[in-house]
Amino acid sequence: MEHYIDIIINGYRGYASYLWYEISHPSLKNYFYWLIAVSLFFFVLEVVIPWRKKQAILRKDFWLDGFYMFFNFFIFSLIIYNAASDLIVNLFNDGIKVVTNGFDLQAMNPMQTWPIWLVLITGFVVRDFVQWLVHRLLHKSDWLWQFHQVHHSVEEMGFAAHLRYHWMENIVYRTLEYVPLALLGIGLHDFFIIHIFTLAWGHYNHSNISVSHKYTGALVMSLIGLIISNNLLGFDLMAAPSLVSVLMTTVGFGFTGLIIVGPIMKYIFNSPEMHIWHHSYELPEERRYGVNFALTLSIWDYIFGTAYIPHNGKDIKLGFPGVEKFPSTFPKQMLLGISPKDFSASDFDRIE
């Protein structure tokens, strides 16, 4: 028992040190500044090429959503999540060893011999499918919907709306996605790369921009080409032949994405045009639990019949019936589902 108490204490200390180091040491491996850079990138795009031209640049709840970004990814971890997750990870790994007579899940994982590009793609696809399932659960369960409606209280869409969600979602998503990723042996370095990509795509899905699928197809294939060539050719900025090979491979993949992947891109990856319908105020009765649950890959919605894009949804009303009386401040939203005497799911209707 003392061992697990030490894990909790060290979890708090370690994350506090990590957070301070992130803030005080900018680098390409620094998630804090990646979040800022990705956010600024999409903010500039929303200013330069807005999809809804009449929407204010600093739209409704822009600053609230900005606070949510840093709260959910940094402050909440400092307060509770990191120490708790360290404990759960250790309990899970120790449990595996007890049940399997000492089997070391990480050391014996066959994926350790796989090339990095295959590990990244496998981890990304598995994680995205698990998140799709969890997202459906958030809509289907009345208890979980109490938390998830914080995200659906967005009435004007923009990139920062991506990270407006109740802190309970951190616990639900991370807990349920940990087991399959642990079984696959996805390491922290691999997860960092996957997380940066999904962060950027989540920002894109919620942003006030509209980009041709052929360009997003070229971008995705270019990234895949870069990862594969980096792994196969041993990318070294100081080695000119290697650099040329990497660039040629990346450009080749990008061109393939532009010509071949682009036309079918909407069936593979989520987009603002698709995700806007997930936030629609009004949906048909048979879709009362929501549509377009994709986080990054839209293919799950097309496979399982939850895809829904009846027409261009650029100017549709967002939110849910009752959103007008939904708590508008961060403290009250954080109490939703926790303090029944103040708010409950019965106060706000389902998406219908």
C-alpha positions in Angstrom: 0.0 0.0 0.0 2.9 2.4 0.8 4.2 1.7 -2.6 1.0 3.1 -4.2 0.9 6.1 -1.9 4.5 6.9 -3.1 3.3 6.6 -6.7 0.5 9.2 -6.1 2.9 11.6 -4.3 5.6 11.2 -6.9 3.0 11.6 -9.6 2.1 15.1 -8.3 5.7 16.1 -7.9 6.7 14.8 -11.2 4.0 16.5 -13.2 4.5 19.8 -11.4 8.2 19.6 -12.4 7.3 18.6 -15.9 4.8 21.4 -16.3 7.3 24.0 -15.2 9.9 22.6 -17.5 7.5 22.6 -20.4 6.8 26.3 -19.8 10.4 27.4 -19.3 12.0 25.3 -22.0 10.5 25.7 -25.5 11.5 22.9 -27.9 10.1 20.7 -30.7 9.3 18.1 -28.1 7.4 20.5 -25.9 3.7 19.9 -25.8 2.8 23.2 -24.2 4.2 25.2 -27.1 2.9 22.8 -29.6 -0.6 23.5 -28.3 0.1 27.2 -28.6 1.5 26.9 -32.1 -1.3 24.7 -33.5 -3.9 27.0 -31.9 -2.3 30.2 -33.4 -2.1 28.4 -36.8 -5.8 27.8 -37.0 -6.6 31.2 -35.5 -4.8 32.8 -38.4 -6.6 30.6 -40.9 -9.9 31.6 -39.4 -9.0 35.2 -39.8 -7.7 34.8 -43.4 -10.1 32.3 -44.9 -13.2 32.1 -42.7 -16.0 29.7 -43.6 -18.7 31.7 -41.9 -17.6 35.2 -42.9 -20.2 37.0 -40.7 -19.0 35.2 -37.5 -16.8 37.5 -35.3 -13.1 36.6 -35.1 -13.4 36.6 -31.3 -16.6 34.6 -31.4 -19.0 33.9 -28.5 -17.1 32.2 -25.6 -13.8 32.4 -27.4 -11.9 33.2 -24.2 -13.8 30.6 -22.2 -12.7 28.0 -24.8 -9.2 29.2 -24.6 -9.1 28.7 -20.9 -10.5 25.2 -21.3 -7.6 24.3 -23.6 -5.0 24.9 -20.9 -7.2 23.6 -18.1 -8.0 20.2 -19.7 -4.4 19.5 -20.9 -2.4 21.0 -18.1 -4.1 22.3 -15.0 -6.4 19.3 -14.5 -3.5 16.9 -14.8 -1.6 18.9 -12.1 -4.6 18.9 -9.8 -5.7 15.3 -10.0 -5.3 13.3 -13.2 -1.6 12.6 -13.5 -1.2 11.1 -10.0 -4.4 9.0 -10.4 -3.4 7.7 -13.8 0.1 6.7 -12.6 -1.7 4.7 -9.9 -4.1 3.0 -12.3 -1.2 2.2 -14.7 0.8 0.5 -12.0 -2.2 -1.4 -10.7 -3.0 -2.6 -14.2 0.5 -3.8 -14.9 0.9 -5.4 -11.5 -2.5 -7.1 -12.1 -1.4 -8.5 -15.4 1.8 -9.9 -13.8 -0.2 -11.6 -11.0 -2.8 -13.1 -13.4 -0.2 -14.3 -15.9 2.5 -15.5 -13.5 4.9 -12.6 -14.0 4.3 -11.9 -17.7 5.8 -8.4 -18.5 3.3 -6.8 -20.9 5.7 -4.2 -22.2 8.9 -6.3 -22.4 7.3 -9.1 -24.3 5.2 -7.0 -26.7 6.0 -8.1 -30.4 5.4 -4.5 -31.6 8.8 -3.5 -30.2 10.3 -5.0 -33.3 8.0 -3.1 -35.7 9.2 0.0 -37.6 8.1 3.2 -36.0 5.8 4.2 -38.8 3.8 1.0 -38.4 3.6 1.4 -34.6 2.4 5.0 -35.1 -0.3 4.1 -37.6 -1.5 1.1 -35.6 -1.6 3.1 -32.4 -3.4 6.0 -34.1 -6.1 3.8 -35.7 -6.7 1.7 -32.6 -6.9 4.8 -30.3 -9.2 6.6 -32.7 -11.6 3.7 -32.9 -11.7 3.4 -29.1 -12.4 7.2 -28.9 -15.2 6.8 -31.4 -16.8 4.2 -29.2 -16.4 6.3 -26.1 -17.9 9.3 -27.9 -21.0 7.3 -28.8 -21.2 6.2 -25.2 -21.1 9.8 -24.0 -24.2 10.5 -26.1 -26.0 7.3 -25.3 -25.6 7.3 -21.5 -27.8 9.9 -19.7 -25.2 10.1 -16.9 -22.3 10.7 -19.2 -24.3 13.1 -21.3 -24.5 15.5 -18.3 -20.8 16.0 -18.7 -20.6 15.9 -22.5 -23.2 18.6 -23.0 -20.6 21.1 -21.8 -18.9 20.5 -25.2 -22.2 20.8 -27.0 -23.0 24.1 -25.4 -20.8 25.7 -28.1 -23.1 28.1 -30.1 -20.5 29.5 -32.4 -17.9 27.1 -33.8 -14.1 27.8 -33.8 -10.9 25.9 -33.3 -10.8 26.4 -29.5 -14.2 24.7 -29.1 -12.3 21.4 -29.7 -11.1 21.5 -26.1 -14.1 22.8 -24.3 -15.2 19.8 -22.4 -16.0 18.7 -18.8 -13.0 17.4 -16.8 -14.8 14.0 -16.4 -14.3 13.4 -20.1 -10.5 13.3 -19.4 -11.1 10.4 -17.0 -13.6 8.5 -19.2 -11.5 8.7 -22.4 -8.1 8.1 -20.9 -9.2 5.2 -18.7 -11.0 3.4 -21.5 -8.3 4.0 -24.1 -5.4 3.0 -21.9 -6.0 -0.7 -21.9 -5.9 -1.3 -25.7 -2.9 1.0 -26.0 -1.1 -0.7 -23.1 -1.8 -4.1 -24.7 -0.3 -2.8 -27.9 2.7 -1.5 -26.1 2.4 2.1 -27.4 5.2 4.1 -25.7 5.1 7.7 -24.5 7.2 8.9 -27.5 4.8 7.3 -29.9 1.8 8.6 -28.1 3.2 12.1 -28.2 3.4 12.1 -32.0 -0.1 10.6 -32.3 -1.4 13.1 -29.8 0.0 16.1 -31.7 -1.5 15.0 -34.9 -5.0 14.4 -33.4 -4.8 17.7 -31.6 -4.2 19.5 -34.9 -7.0 17.5 -36.6 -9.4 18.2 -33.8 -8.7 21.9 -34.0 -9.3 21.6 -37.8 -12.6 19.8 -37.3 -13.9 22.6 -35.1 -12.4 25.6 -36.9 -14.2 28.2 -38.9 -12.6 27.2 -42.2 -13.3 25.0 -45.2 -10.5 23.3 -47.1 -10.7 21.2 -50.2 -10.3 17.4 -49.5 -7.6 17.1 -52.1 -5.4 19.4 -50.0 -6.0 17.6 -46.8 -5.4 14.3 -48.6 -2.0 15.7 -49.8 -1.2 16.8 -46.3 -1.9 13.5 -44.6 -0.1 11.4 -47.3 2.9 13.8 -47.0 3.1 13.2 -43.3 2.9 9.5 -43.8 5.7 9.7 -46.4 7.8 11.8 -44.1 7.5 9.3 -41.3 8.2 6.3 -43.5 11.2 7.9 -45.2 12.6 9.1 -41.9 12.5 5.5 -40.6 13.7 3.8 -43.7 16.4 6.3 -44.8 17.7 7.4 -41.5 16.9 11.1 -41.9 19.8 13.4 -41.0 19.7 17.2 -41.8 23.4 17.2 -42.3 23.4 14.4 -44.9 22.4 15.9 -48.2 21.6 12.7 -50.1 19.4 11.5 -47.2 17.6 14.9 -47.1 17.0 14.8 -50.8 15.6 11.2 -50.5 13.3 12.2 -47.7 12.0 15.2 -49.6 11.4 13.2 -52.7 9.6 10.5 -50.8 7.5 13.1 -49.0 6.6 15.0 -52.1 5.7 11.7 -53.9 3.4 10.7 -51.2 1.9 14.2 -51.1 1.1 14.0 -54.8 -0.5 10.6 -54.4 -2.7 12.1 -51.7 -3.6 15.0 -53.9 -4.7 12.9 -56.9 -5.8 9.5 -55.4 -6.7 10.1 -51.7 -8.2 13.5 -52.1 -11.5 12.4 -53.8 -12.2 9.9 -51.1 -10.8 11.9 -48.2 -14.2 12.8 -46.7 -14.9 9.1 -46.2 -11.6 8.6 -44.3 -11.0 11.8 -42.3 -13.3 14.1 -40.3 -13.7 17.7 -41.5 -15.4 21.0 -40.4 -18.2 20.3 -43.0 -18.9 16.9 -41.3 -18.4 17.8 -37.7 -20.6 20.9 -37.8 -23.6 18.5 -38.0 -22.5 16.7 -34.8 -23.1 20.0 -33.0 -26.4 20.7 -34.8 -29.2 22.1 -32.6 -31.9 20.1 -34.5 -31.6 16.5 -35.8 -34.2 14.0 -36.9 -35.9 11.9 -34.2 -34.2 8.7 -35.4 -30.9 10.5 -34.8 -31.7 11.8 -31.3 -28.5 10.4 -29.8 -26.3 12.3 -32.3 -24.4 11.8 -35.5 -20.9 12.0 -36.9 -19.1 10.8 -33.8 -15.7 10.7 -35.5 -12.8 12.5 -33.7 -10.3 12.1 -36.5 -11.3 9.2 -38.8 -14.7 9.6 -40.3 -14.6 6.0 -41.7 -16.1 4.7 -38.5 -19.3 6.7 -39.0 -19.6 5.5 -42.6 -19.0 1.9 -41.6 -21.5 1.9 -38.7 -24.1 4.1 -40.3 -23.8 7.2 -38.1 -22.6 9.5 -40.9 -25.0 12.4 -41.6 -24.4 15.4 -43.9 -27.8 16.3 -45.5 -26.6 19.6 -47.0 -24.1 22.3 -46.5 -24.3 23.0 -42.7 -22.3 26.2 -42.7 -25.0 28.3 -41.1 -27.0 25.8 -39.1 -27.9 26.5 -35.5 -25.6 24.9 -32.9 -26.1 23.5 -29.4 -29.1 21.6 -28.1 -32.6 22.3 -26.9 -32.2 24.1 -23.6 -28.7 25.5 -24.3 -30.1 29.0 -23.8 -30.4 28.4 -20.1 -27.2 26.3 -19.9 -24.6 27.5 -17.3 -22.3 30.0 -19.0 -19.4 30.2 -16.6 -16.5 27.7 -16.1 -17.2 27.0 -12.4 -20.9 26.2 -12.9 -20.1 24.0 -16.0 -17.5 22.1 -14.0 -20.2 21.3 -11.3 -22.6 19.9 -13.9 -23.3 16.3 -13.2 -21.5 16.6 -9.8 -23.9 18.8 -7.9 -27.4 17.5 -8.7 -29.1 20.2 -6.5 -27.9 22.9 -8.9 -28.0 21.2 -12.4 -29.0 17.8 -13.8 -29.5 16.2 -17.2 -33.3 16.7 -16.8 -32.8 20.4 -17.0 -31.6 20.2 -20.6 -33.2 18.1 -23.4 -31.4 15.6 -25.6 -30.2 16.5 -29.0 -33.3 16.0 -31.1 
